[in-house]
Amino acid sequence: MTAKQLFTSISDDIVVNKIYEIRNQKVMLDSDLAELYGVETKRLNEQIKRNLDRFPEDFMFQLTESEWESLRSQIATSKKGRGGRTYLPNVFTEHGVLMLSSVLNSQQAVQVNIQIVRIFTRLRNLLSEHTELRIEIADIKKHLENHDKNIELVFSYLDKLIEKENQPRKRIGFKPDDL
């Protein structure tokens, strides 16, 4: 199977399911990326160590023990050791995934990287659209709250008018006693 054939056989759903949110960032695990690129995780991390200056903290970071435990419970990996690992996994942000294409030169890695970057872009656009929707909903809520306050005010005025109607009114004009 050629790299191009493999690229077309990886569904977007598979890639999307390998994107997690950690430290308020969308990231991918080194082992998931290695699998997609068709290399061993150990080899992927060797390339990263050789080019560490290309992966600052906002491109790649290592998970803490608690982050890894939490993530592992979400993805149901083995508890033996670290799922067969001797170290905590590295995770890559969108920029880190982009940088991986400069250290991994295989055609498959390049094609998979293109697909991953496109998916990250779509996710960012979806998030942006949802943010716009949230703002619009907040505006609508604000208007509704104002309407509620206005309606309450109208009802309080109506209550006062009804109270006045129920009170005996003073008669206007001449009374028989006045004569």
Secondary structure, DSSP 4 states (H G I P E B T S, - for coil): --HHHHHHHS-HHHHHTTEEEETTEEEEEHHHHHHHHTS-HHHHHHHHHHTGGG--TTTEEEPPHHHHHHHHHHHT---STTTS-SSPPEEE-HHHHHHHHHH---HHHHHHHHHHHHHHHHHHHHHHHHHHHHHHHHHHHHHHHHHHHHHHHHHHHHHHHHHHHHSPPPPPS--GGG-
